Amino acid sequence: MEVVQVARIMTEKSTIRARFAPSPTGYLHVGGARSALFNWLFCRKHGGTFVLRIEDTDIQRNIAGADQKLRDDLQWLGIDLDESPDKSGEYGPYRQSERLHLYKAAQEKLLASGNAYYAFDTPEELDALRKQAEAEKRGFKYPRPTKFPTTEEAERAKAEGRPVVVRFKTPDEPITVHDELLGDVTLETGQLDDFVIAKSNGWPTYHLAVVVDDAQMQITHVLRAQEHLMNTPKHVFLQRALGYETPKYVHLPLVFNIDGTKMSKRDKHKTVRKVVKERLKANTWSKDAVSQVAACSEEALKKWLDKSDTELDMDQVERIAMAVGVEIPEIDVHDFRSSGYLSEALVNFIALIGWSPGDDREQMTIDEMVAAFSIDRINKTSGRFDREKLLAMNTDWCAAASPQRLLEAFKDWAQVSGSPMATLDDTVTTRVLDACKGFRTFRDVEGKAGILFAPDERVEYDPKAVKKVLEKKDGQGYVMLERLLPALESVDAWTAEGLDAMIKNFCEENDAKLGDVAQPIRVAVAGRPVSPAIGETLALLGVEKTVNRIRRCLSKRK
């Protein structure tokens, strides 16, 4: 039989409709964010409609509240939605769990036409068939029965406690799928088996649900990751059996880590697990202690250490990471948000993973990306997530941002990350941001100035700083603080300018360099020799807290 060419059977429509269809299993992965962004850019470029559909038919993996987290992440990125669970259109509802009647109708149509059939093999029977195929050194394909079970037989099997599923009768012919980016992809006869389209619990599998939804929602273009490329022939066969038109497909390159490994949420587990194993091997930590920190059973910990990521959730992993002092890599959009990145910097960066505007531009606004976006500028090969490049790009974006934009973004970060700086008023926050110019992320701002707004007793003195700044030359740093204290207490205008002038005069009167005075002050008030400019540091801290912290520091002198 000649090859069936499945190329562009979708008729042209006046409005482009594309969708992003994540599963509600947690925060939005940056790879998923890149797919959402490309769909959104494509729609905005051509005046199309961008749809968010929540694919929640895998009920065992669904996490309560995750769909709201996904929408929050998209909103933070600046990706607005035309149709979604919160913004219904004529093709809703937009959660698959609310569309089961549509999948049931499609299932019944396939059964009635002979394009699908019931199957009720047990897991043990299927495992035996796979082992037999392995022993015979052949690939496993589900053995299609010569006579399909009747509805009555399926009901009887269900009553007997057997798992009754529905399988699609895959046509015995080759298929060529056209991809707008990759070209024609051909599968020869026999490369696909009769896959399941309805599970034993009555819910559809991904394959049936996605095909029904794309058709019912009038989706014209499907831009999704290349990992779905081998699913597309299944979907085209289903579309033909159901009488649906085929949308245009674009399979996007994957997002890899800089070392070439796939960028996965499991990287978080992997990073923490490695450190824990090192501690256990060195006998500097025990499994019992790890279990207590994670609040989990030893059995769950054992499975997690054996790389079964599902045995510990991220809250438990984060507690372990904090205990061992390891930084978990950012993988999800929310990770970068809580790490203090600007949304426009992250959007700019992920857009350039696998796409180019066609010139040498790197820093672009989202409007500029819309104007430049085209499918033919997408790469066919996987892109690398270069964290150093992202950090540099974020630094540039922060430097170029307006004071109002920085204030808005910093307040969002402080709230999301739980920073104590979230309580600062706008005037003080603006001063802090100005005093910390040159920062890479908002975390740097907190690291440099956050201690100024903490209770005095929270100041912890870095032993190295104490030794190098305060104790050297027979405690010269302490001597400077003692001499400086009366002058600070008598300052009339407690402003950055007034304090800078006072310290300059103090240096001249005591024949001292600025560093000989400023660094002891920093260690006294911040615990380490890092803070904004010294006058601004003290102005932000206030006279009372400044004096109290210097006296507290002097009281701890040995």
N, C-alpha and C positions, 0 to 999 in steps of 0.2 A: 504494500500500500504506500502511495507516495506521501511524502512528508506534508503534514498539515501546517500551513503557514499561519501562525497566529500573530499578526503584526499590529495593524492599527485598525481594528474593527470598531473601535469607539467612534461614533460619528461626532463631528465637530459641534460643539455647543457654544452658545453665546457667552456663557459664563464659566470660567475655569473654577473647579471645586477641588480642593486638596484637603487632606486631613492628617492630623497627628493622633495616633491611637495607642496610648500607653496603657499598661496594666497597672492597677493601683497596688504596687508592692513596696512603696517607699518614696523617697525624694527622687527628683528627676536627675538621671545620669547625664553627664555632659555629652555623651554620644547621642542620647535621645534628644537632648537640647539642640544639638547640631541638626538633627533630622527635622525637628520642629521648626527651627530657624529657616532652613532651606525651603520647606513647604510654605512658610509664612512669607519669605522674601519673594518666592515665585508668585504667590497669590497677589501680593501688593504690587509687584512689578506689572502684572497683567490685569489688575482690577478684579481679581477673583475672590472667592469666598474660602476662608480658612476655618476648618471645622476641628473641634476637639471631641474625640470619642473615647470614652473610658471602656477598655476591654476587660471586664471583670468576670468573665465566665469561669476562670480557674479559681473556684471559690476557696480552695485550700491555701492558695498563695496570697489572696487578698489581705491587705492590712487596713484596719479601720482608720479612716481619716486620711488615707494616702492620696485619694483623688483630689482632696483640697490642697494637700501639700504640692502636688503636681501643678495645680492651677496657680498657687502662690508663686512657685518658681518661675512659671511662664510670665506671670505679671511682673515679677521683679526684673526679668530680662527685657521687658518692654514688648513682649509678643502678645498682642491683643487678639481676642477671639471673636469671630463673626457668629459662630454657632457653637454651643457647648451645653453642659448640664445646667449652667447658670444663665445661658442666653439662648433660649430655645428658638428653633426655626421650624419650617414646615416638614423637616425630615426627622424630627426627634421621635422618641426620647434618645438621649445621647449616652446612656449607660447600657451596655449589652444585657445586663441583668434585668432590664426593663423591656427587652425586645424579644423575649423567649418565644412569643407566639409567632414571630416572623421566621425564626429558625425552625420551629416545629412544622410550619407550613411548607417550607422548602424541603425539609426532611421527608415529609409525606409525599411531596411531588416526586422526589427522586426514587422513593420506594415504589410508588405507583407506576412509574415509567420504566422500572427495571434497571435504573442507573445506580441503585443502592440496595443493600440487603442486610438483614439481621445476622448477627454473629454472636455466639455466646460461649466462647472458649474461656476457660479459667486461666488465671496467670500461670498455673503449673503446666497446663496443656500448651500454652504458647511458649513457655520456657523449654519444654521438651522439643517442640518443633524447631526452635532456634538451635538447640544443641545438636539435633539431627542434621540440620543444614551445615553446621560447623564441622561435624564429623565427616560429612560428605564433601567438605571443602567447596561449598557454594554459598552464595549470598542468600540470606533469608528473605523470602517473600511469602506473604500470607497466602495459603492455598485456597483459592476461590472454589467454593462448592459448585458442583455441576447443577445442583438444584437448590435454589435459594429457599431458606426457611420461610414458612408462612407466618402471618401475624399470630395465629393461634399457637404455633410452635414456639414463637418468641415469648408469648405470655406464659406458656407452660414452663419454659426454661426459667423465666423470672420468678415464677412461683416456687420453683425448686431451689431458688437461691443462687442461680447462675448469673454472672454479669452479662447483661444483654446490651450490646452496642450496635450501632449502624455503621456499616462500611460502604464507601463509595466504590462502585465498579469502574475502575480506571480503564479507559479505552485501550485496546491492544494495538496501539499505533504510536509512531513517533510524534513529537511535537516541537515546534520551533516558536519560542517566545521572543518578541522584539522588545529590547530595552533601549530607551531613548539615549542612554549614555554608553552602554556596552555593546550595543548592536544585537545581532541574533544569537540566541542561546538555544541549542538543540539537544533534546533528550531522545534517544532511540527507544524503540519498543522494548518494554520489559524493565526499564529503569525505575519505574514507579510501581509500587504494589497497591493493593486495595486498602487505602488508609481510612482510619476511623473519622466519622464526621459527627457522631453523637455518642456521648459517653454513657456508661451504665446508669449514671444518676439522672439521665434525661437531658443534661445540658449539652450544648453544642461544643465541638472542639474549635480551636482557633480557625481552622481552615474553612469550615462552613460559615461561622459567624462573620468572618471578615469579608467573605464573598457576598453574603446576603446584605451586609451593611453598606459596602461600597456601592452596590447596585441600587439599593433603596435610597441611599443618601445622594445619589447622582454624582458620585466622585468621578472626576474626569482624569485626574493624574494621581498616581501613587508614588511618592518619593519616600523610600524606606531603605534600611541598611542592606548591604550586600549579603548579609547572613540569611536574608529571606529569599535570595535568588532561586534556590532549589525548591522553595514553596510555590513559586509563581506558576510553574506548569500545572501543579495540582489545582491552583485557583482558576486557571484558564479552562481546564477541563470541567471544573464545576460550573463555571460561568456558561459554558456551552451547553451543558446538560440542563441548566435551569433557564436557558434562553436569555441570559443577561449579555449586555455589551461589555467589552473588555476595556478597562481604562488604560491609559498610557503609563508604562512603568519606568521608573528611574531608580536603580539600585545604587545607593550611595556608598562610597568607600568607608571602611571601618576606621575607628579612632584607636590608635595604638599608643602605648607608653613610649618614651624616648628609646627604651632598650628593645623595642620591637614586639613586646608582649601585649596582648589585648588588654585594653584599659577596662578593668572590671571592678565592681563593688567589692569583690573578694580580695582586691589588693589591700583593703583596710585590714581584713582578718590576717592576711599573709604577713603584713608588716609587723603587727603586734605579736602574732604567733611565733615569728622568728626570734624576737627578743625574749619571749617567755621561755622558749626551748633552750636558749643560751643560758638563761638564769638557772633553769632546772638542771641542765647538764653541769654547770659550775657549782651546784649545790648552794647557790646564794638565795634560792627561793624554793618553796615546796609546793607540791600540787594542792595540798590542803590550804595553804595560804592563798594561792591563786583562786581556788574555789570560794574562799571566804570573800575575797575582793569582788569577784564576779557575782556572788550570791547564786551559785549554781551547784549542782551535784557533781561529784567526782566523775561519774559516768558521762555526764554532758561535757565536762572539761576534756575527758579522754577523747571523745569523739571529735571535739573541736581541734584538739592538738593533732589528731589524725587527718585533719583537713576536711572535716564535715562541718562546713560553715553554718549550717542551719541549726546546730546545737546551741549556739550562743547568739543572742541578738546584739545589735550595735550598742545599746546602753551598757551591756555587760562588757563588751570589748573596749568601749571607751573608758570604763572604770579601770580595767586592767592596764590600758595604755597610760592612764594618769599615774597609776601606781609605779609603773616601770620608767616613767618619764620619756615615753616615745611619742613622737608626733604622727598622728594618723594622716595619710595622704588624702588630699581633697580629690574626690571622685564625682560627687553629686554637685549640682548647682548650689544647693543649700550650703555645702561645705565651703565653697568659695565665697558665698555671701557672708557666712559667719567668720571667715578668715579675714574679711576686710577688703575684698576686691570691689571695684566699681562695676556695676552691671554692664555699662557700655564698653568697658575694657574686656570683660569676659565674652560678650557678644561679638565684639570685633575680632577677638582671638579665635574663637571656635569657628567663625565664618571662614577664616583663612586656613582651616584644617581641611584640605581637600578641595578648596575653591580659590580662584584668583580673579580679581576684577579686570585683569588683562593689562595692567600697567604696574608700575613699581610702588603703588600706594600700599601702605600697611595700616596706618591709623585712619579709620573711616567712621563717620557717624552712621547710624542705622539707615537714615534717609539716603546717604550716599551708597550704601550697600544695596538698597532696593533699586536705585537707578542703574547700578552696574551689574546686577545679578542676571545670569543666564545659565541654563543647564549645560550648555556646551563648554562652559568654563570650569565645570566640575572635573576633578581628576578621577581617573579610573583606579588608581592605586590607593592604598591605605595612607592616612595621614598620621603624623606623630604629634603627641601632646608634649610640647617643650615647655616645662614649667618655668625655666629661667627666662624664656622669651615672654611668657605671660606676665611674669613679675616685672620685667622691664617695660612692657607695654602698659601695665597698670600704673607704674611710676610716672610714665609720660602722661597718661590720662589724668592722674591726680594733679600733676603740675599744671595742666592746661585747663582744669575745671574751674568754674567760677566759684567764688566764696559761698554763694547760696547753694550751688549744687553739692559742694563738699559738705556743707552743714547738713543738708537733707540726707545725703548718703551716710554720713557718719552717725547721725541719730538712728537711722535704720539699723546700721551695723551694731551699734551699742545695745539696742533693744533685743535684736535677734541673738547676739552672742552672750547676753547677760552681763555686759560690762558695767561696772559701777559708775562709769562715766555717763551712763544713760540719764542720770539724774541732774546733770549740769544744765544750766539755762543756756539759751542760744548765744548770748553775748560771751560767756566764758568759753563755750565750745569753739566759737569762731576764733577767739584769742589763742586757744590751745592749738587749733589747726594751723594758724598762721605761725605760731612759735615752733611748730614741728615740720615746717616746709621741707620738702625733699623726701618725705616718707614714701615707702613702697606700698604698704597696705595700712589700713586703719589699726591693725594690731600693733604696728610700729609706733603709732601715736600713743596708744595705751602703754606700751612698753617704755616709752620715753617720758610720758607725763602723768600716767595714771596714778602713780604712787602719791602724787601731790594732793590728790583728793581722797586718799584713804585715811583711816584713823591713824594717829601718830604711832600707836603700838604695832601697827602692821609693817612698819619700816624694819626690814631685816638687813643687817650690815654684811656686805660681801667681805669675807675674810681677806681675800686678795687685795681688795680696795683699801681696807683698813690698814693693812700692812704697808702697802705702797704709798698711800696718800696721807694717812694720819700718823702712822708710827715711825716712818723713815726719818732719819736725821734727828734721833732722840725725841720723837714725837712733835716735830715741827708743825705738823698739820693741826694737832690739838692746840698748840700754842697760838696759831693764827686764829682759831675759832674763839679762844678765850679773849684775845685782843679785840676781835671783831664784834663780839656780842654787845658791848656797851654802845658801840657806834650804830649797830642795827636798831637797838632799843630806842635810840634818840632820833631816828629818821623821821622827818616831818611829813614828807610826801612819799607815801609807800606806793610808788609807781615804778614801772620797769626803768624809765629814764632816770628817775631820782635815785633808785638803787644802784644803777650802773655808775652814776656820777659819784655816789658815796664810796663804792668799792674802788673806783679809780683813784680817788683821793686817798683812800686807805692804803692802797698799794704804793703810792708815791711817798706817803708819810713813813711807811715801814720798809721802804726800799725793797719791795717784793714784786715779783712778776704776777700777772693776773692769774695764771694757772696755780700759783702757790696759794692763792686765796680762794679762787672759784672752785677748785676741785675738792678741798676739804669741806666747803659749804655743801657741795652736791652730795658727797658721801654722808654728811650729817643729816641732810633733809630727805635724801632719796635712797640711801643705803648703798649707792654705787655712783661712780663718777660719770653718769649719763643723765642728762636732763636738757630741757630747752636752754636758751641763753640765760645766763645766771640772773640778770635783772628780772627777766620775765618769769623765771622759775620762782623767785621769791615773791614777786608781785602776785602770781597766781596762788601761791601758798598762803599768803597773808602774814601779817606781823606776828600774831599770836602763835600760829602753828610753826612758823620759822624759828622763833625763839625757843619754843618748847622742844622742838626736835634737836636743835643745837645743844640745849642743856641735857637732853636725854642722851645724846651721843657722848658728851663730855663725862656723863656719870658712868659710862661703861668703860672708860679708859682704865687700863690695867696699871 
